[in-house]
Each structure stands twice: as structure tokens, then as C-alpha cells.
Amino acid sequence: MFANLKERRYKMGFKKIINGLRNDQGKKVVIFPGQNSQYLGMGADIPADILEYLFEQTKQALGEDLSSYLFFLISPQAIALQEEEKIKHQIRLNQNCQLTTFITSCGLYLKHQEEVSVPDFVSGHSLGMYAALFAAKVAPFSQLVKIVKYRQSSMNDAALLFNGGMSAVIGDAGKISEKVFKKTNVKIGNFNTPNQTVITGLKEELEIVGLRLKKKGFKVVPLRSVLLANHHSEYMELAKINLEYIFGLPDIVAKTPEINLVLDTTGKTESDPHKIRAAMIKQPVSQIHWRSVMEFFIKQKILKESIVEIGPGRVLTKMKEDFPGFERLRQKAADATADELFITESKRAQF
């Protein structure tokens, strides 16, 4: 009897976990993607009333001409033009992709909130942090869309000063030696996962470092939509200075987050509006520690299935697969559930 009961408890326990019906704390997380996740027509799933609301807010903040063009790029109508290289190029440009991605993420989040409860944590990858600020009500959409417009313009201007870029490095991040960066200003811009980092710097030096990494067995992939941009490096100092200006304007007011906010530059929660503001100003020249963000959620005993990506694409969702800690957490949660079921069933069996 107990052998059959033991077998049954594991089946029941795993079924509960796999279906995402339980984690130790019952906590939910929403994460938002950054630049390089955009595509034409990415706002097709946003309800018309939400899209109209965001359009009106954007129009008042940025002007009708720019807003109309941005909303055309994310609208379902743009899907029909996917084969036209001119239009495809527009969505990839630094001066367009940040705003369109931000607007789309906010629209999809508002749709999400109509269907499910408020999450316990929010975070975002680079640009995605602005959608996280919107979700946590640190600032209203009308203010944030202005800041994102200024951010994308400033980062684009900074990028044009240098012939730079970024490349994804696939392979064991722990085995990347400092020697590969010797006699260059190339740095790691993003610590994404245990198997993916992003390097940033001048194009010629990126090629040198890329060749060194390839010789050591790493796969190196240039990021197409940021070919001329060396984000999260010292070359973005102009963007940092400009962000300090716009964040200092009297009509830009940051509030205490209403949802736990995890910063992508630290992997820690932050509730102080002044510290959040400082982190967002420094973000263009700071490293992104997405690996630390995910490890924070693992320490919080939050299952992979309870972390939902909202925004264009599924870049961050795929990254979750790189964290073995989620599988270990799943195993522990399944074992705990199975033990509870075993004790319950055993007590019933005694009567």
C-alpha cells in the first residue's frame, strides 16, 4: 500500500508544480524586454481602447506627427509591410526602437492587468526598466514616454560619436578571461545568463576581442539592431549627462514603487525614488546584471513559470532556460509538495 502511495504522491506533486499551481510563496513576477526585441506590428495584441489611450498620451507628450509614425510601426497594418526593407529598417533604428518597444510593453501590461492580479515583483532589461517603472507606478506613462524619447535620442547621439557596437557571447561566462580584453576598451555590458554575456565597445576592438573569444571556443554574435551603438559603456557618457537633465525637470516626479522593483543594474529591490532616479540616469554607462536579477528571484523561491515576460518577443523567457537554479527549485518544491501529500495520505490510510 505505501509503495503505491509513494508513487502516487510524486505524480500528484509533480503535476501540481508543472501546472504552475503553486510555488513556496505564491509570488508572481513580470519582466519587460529591452531594445533588440522589437518587430513590425508588435502591438497587434493590444486592445484598441488601450492603444488609443496610449496614442493620446504619447501625442500630448511628443506631438502628433512622431506619435502617428510610432504607432504605425507597432500597429497590425505594419505587418503587411514586413517584406519592405525600408520599413523593417525603421523599426531597428535606435531613434525608433526604444519608444516603440516601451509603448508596446506598457500596452501589453495594461492588457495583462485586465486578466490577472498585480504581480509581487517587476523588473526590466535595460530599456525594459522604464516599463517596469510604469507598472510599479513610479511615474505615469506621460512622463516616462518623454524620458524614453530623450533617452533614445541621447543614446543615438552618443553612439554616432563613435563607431561602436555590441556582440553577444555564447558560452560559459565564468571562463571569459580578462586577457581577451587586453589592449582594448571593450567591456562586458550585460551579464545576461551563466551562458550569455554581451560585450560592448568600438567596432574594430570588438572584432579583435571577438576573434580571441572564438579561438577559445565561444560563439560571438553581433547585435544587428545596435550595430552602431556601444550601450552600457563609457561611450554613453553623453546620454547619462542628458538623462540627468531631463530627470531633473520639475514636471518629472518619481514616487515610491507600489510593486517591488528589482533594478537591472544591481539585481536588488529598491524603493527609494532618489536611488531609482540615480540608477536610471547611470544606466546607459552601467553594466546590466540580468543574471543577478534572475538569481534574486530564485532565492525568493519563485518558480520559472511564475515569471512572465510582457513585451515584444520572448528573449527573456528563453534566457530563463539558462538558469539551473530554477530546475533545482522546481525539484525542491515538488519534493515538498510530495511530502505533504504523503503525510496527508498516510494519516487517511491509518483510519
Buried (B, 14 or more C-beta within 10 A) or exposed (E): EEEEBBEBBBEBBBEBBEEEEBBBEEBBBBBBBBBBBBBBBBBBEBEEEBBEBBBEBBBEBBEEEBBEEBBBBBBBEBEEBEEEEEBBEBBBBBEBBBBBBBBBBBBBBBBBBEEEEEBBBBBBBBBBBBBBBBBBEBBEBBBBBBBBBBBBBBBBBBBEEBEBBBBBBBBEBEEBEEEBBEEBBBBBBBBBBBBBBBBBBBBEBBBBBBEBBEEEEBBBEBBEBBBBBBBBBEBBEBBBBBBEEBBEEEEBEBEEBEBBBBBBBBBEBBEEBEEBBBBBBBBBBBBBBBBBBBBBBBEBBBBBBBBBBBBBBEBBBEBBEBBEBBEEBBEEBBBBBBEEBBEEBBEEEEE
